[in-house]
């Protein structure tokens, strides 16, 4: 019986290692060193938040989510990277 090893390409979802806010823009640095930024106003809850509230963002779920405890808002990092925003 012969066995063959088949190469399989495994995609890993992007995760963040750092998050910060400048003005009304949220930035995340990914594990692959890319930096992605998005306007907070693209999300309903973040749009009505003050700049001080926006700055209280934390990384959660090993870098796969952003959390604003005070606003009760969570956003996934893979969603951000794929351009999934609530508002147009």
C-alpha positions in Angstrom: 0.0 0.0 0.0 1.4 3.4 -1.0 0.7 6.5 0.9 1.0 10.0 -0.5 1.4 13.2 1.4 -0.8 15.9 0.0 0.2 19.5 0.6 -2.8 21.4 1.9 -2.9 25.2 2.0 -4.2 26.2 5.4 -5.4 29.8 5.7 -5.1 31.4 9.1 -7.5 34.2 10.0 -5.8 37.5 10.7 -5.4 38.5 14.3 -4.3 41.8 15.9 -1.3 42.3 18.1 -2.1 46.0 18.8 -5.0 48.4 18.6 -5.2 52.2 18.9 -7.3 55.1 17.9 -6.3 58.4 16.4 -9.1 60.9 16.1 -12.0 58.9 14.8 -9.9 56.2 13.0 -9.3 52.8 14.6 -6.0 51.1 13.7 -5.0 47.5 14.2 -1.5 46.0 13.7 -1.8 42.4 12.5 0.3 39.4 13.3 1.8 39.7 9.8 2.8 43.3 10.6 0.2 44.9 8.3 -1.6 47.9 9.7 -5.2 48.3 8.9 -7.3 51.4 9.7 -11.0 52.1 9.5 -13.3 55.0 10.3 -15.2 54.4 13.5 -18.2 56.1 11.9 -18.7 53.0 9.7 -20.2 51.2 12.8 -23.5 52.4 14.3 -22.5 52.3 17.9 -19.0 53.7 17.3 -20.4 56.5 15.2 -22.2 58.0 18.3 -19.2 57.4 20.6 -17.0 60.2 21.8 -13.3 60.2 21.0 -12.5 59.4 24.6 -14.9 56.4 24.5 -13.3 55.2 21.2 -9.9 55.2 22.8 -11.0 52.6 25.4 -10.7 49.7 23.0 -9.2 46.4 24.0 -8.0 43.3 22.1 -9.9 40.2 23.0 -10.1 36.5 22.0 -6.3 36.3 21.3 -6.4 39.3 18.9 -9.4 38.1 16.9 -11.8 40.8 18.3 -11.9 44.4 19.4 -14.0 45.2 22.5 -15.4 48.5 23.7 -16.7 47.5 27.2 -18.3 50.9 28.0 -20.1 50.9 24.6 -20.9 47.1 24.7 -19.5 46.8 21.2 -17.4 43.9 19.7 -15.9 43.8 16.2 -14.0 40.9 14.7 -10.6 41.5 13.2 -11.2 39.2 10.3 -14.3 41.1 9.5 -12.4 44.4 9.4 -9.6 42.9 7.2 -12.3 41.7 4.8 -14.0 45.1 4.7 -17.2 44.1 6.5 -18.7 47.3 7.8 -22.2 48.1 9.0 -22.7 51.5 7.4 -22.0 52.5 3.8 
